[in-house]
Amino acid sequence: MMTYDFMRLILFFDLPMVTKKDIKIYNQFRKYLIKNGYIMMQYSVYCKIFPNREAVVKHVNILRKSVPSQGQIRLMMVTEKQYAKIEVIVGGKSNQEDIVNSDSFIKL
């Protein structure tokens, strides 16, 4: 029987984009997410896969130090099993979502 140790962290963000400085902060944060292994699910919705809950909690503590001070950022932690049950009504999964899943990791 397969166990579902893998977890997904889903990050939702809404940052101000009024001034040039706001736009720069938005772009820096988006690049930070991509550099740190997040994949875009939709605009301003990113997710990252982790081997277990402990790794997610540790990452969230690091993430808190790197988020912009303005806007709204929300996090939701779900199991890989829950994530796999997401129903896409219009469009489809991105290429990254199809590639990056628990099957793409080697369990040690």
N, C-alpha and C positions, 0 to 999 in steps of 0.2 A: 504494500500500500504506500502511495506517495504521500509524504508529509508536506505541508505548505508552510515552510519556514520563511520563504521569500516574502518580502514586504515591499509595497510601493508607497512612496511619499508623493502626494499630489500637491502641487503648490499653485495657488491662484493669486494673481497680483493685479492691482489696479494702481498705477502710479500717475501722478500729475504729468501732463505733457503741454504745459502752457508756455513756459519760457525755454530758451535754448539750454539753460542749465538743467531744467527738468528733463528735457529730451536726452541730454548727455547722461544723466543719472539713470534714466530708463534703459538706454542702450548699454551702459556699463553693467547694470544688473542682469539684463538678458544675456550678455556675453559671459558673465560670471556663471550663470546657470548652465549654459552650454558647455563651458570649459570644465565644469564640475560634474558632467555626465548626465545632465537632465535632457530629456527629449520633449519637444513641443507636442502637446496633444491638440491644442487650439490656441488662438491668440491669447496670451497672458495666462495660459494654463500649461504647466510643465509637470513632468513626473520623472522619478528616478527609482530604479530598483535596488534593493538592498538584500543581503543574505539573511538578515533576521531583524527582529524588533530592536535589539540592543544597538545595532549599527545605525538604525534610523534615529534613535534617541541621541546617540553621540553626534550624528551629522546635524541634527536640529540645533544642538548647542553651538556648533561651529557656525551654522547658517545665521543664527541670531546676531552674530558679530558683523555680518556682511550685508545685511539688508538696509535699504534706504530708510531714512527716518520719516519720510512723508509717504502718503498713500496708504493702501491697505494690502496686506499680505496674509493669506490664510494657508494653513497646512492641513492636510487630511492623510492619515496613515491607514492603509488598507492591506489586507493580505493579498497575495498573488491570486488566490482563488477568487476573492471578491472582485479584484480588478479584471480578471478574465470574463466576468459576467457583465461587464459594461455593454450596454446595448447601444449601438450606433444606429440612429434613425435615418439620418441623411448623410451622404458622403461615405466615408470609410476610415479605417485605421490608416495612419500615416505609414510610410515605408519603415521608419524607425521603430514604430510600435510593433510592427510585424517581426522585425529582426531582434529587438531587445526584449527578451522575456526570460523566464527562469530556465528554459531549455538552452539558452546561450551561455550559461554558466556551468562550470565544472564543480560538482559537489565533492569536497575533500573529506 
